[in-house]
Amino acid sequence: MAESLLLKWGTLKGWNLETDKSKAAAKRYFADPTSPSAMMQHDTESQKQALCDLIDAINGEVRNDWSGEVMTKDEAKKYVHEYR
């Protein structure tokens, strides 16, 4: 199975990570408190940066859970930074 990320409400909703690089970025994201609900998650600036690093690190697709569309890495990072 290929690596993938699922984004919703401007944050991380789901993932499949396989490489040390992507797992390290995810570990940085989860270093700050997170909510079990993507809807209730309010990412800190460091979490947004870690999520963008994770987007860059994965070798696979990033999908918007609302629309189902696959986003480019640049579109995904813009979505993370500009949501809300």
HELIX and SHEET records of a PDB file:
HELIX    1   1 ASP A   20  TYR A   29  1                                  10    
HELIX    2   2 ALA A   38  MET A   40  5                                   3    
HELIX    3   3 GLU A   45  ALA A   57  1                                  13    
HELIX    4   4 LYS A   73  GLU A   82  1                                  10    
SHEET    1   A 4 THR A  11  ASN A  16  0                                        
SHEET    2   A 4 GLU A   3  LYS A   8 -1                                        
SHEET    3   A 4 GLY A  60  ASN A  64  1                                        
SHEET    4   A 4 VAL A  70  MET A  71 -1                                        
END                                                                             
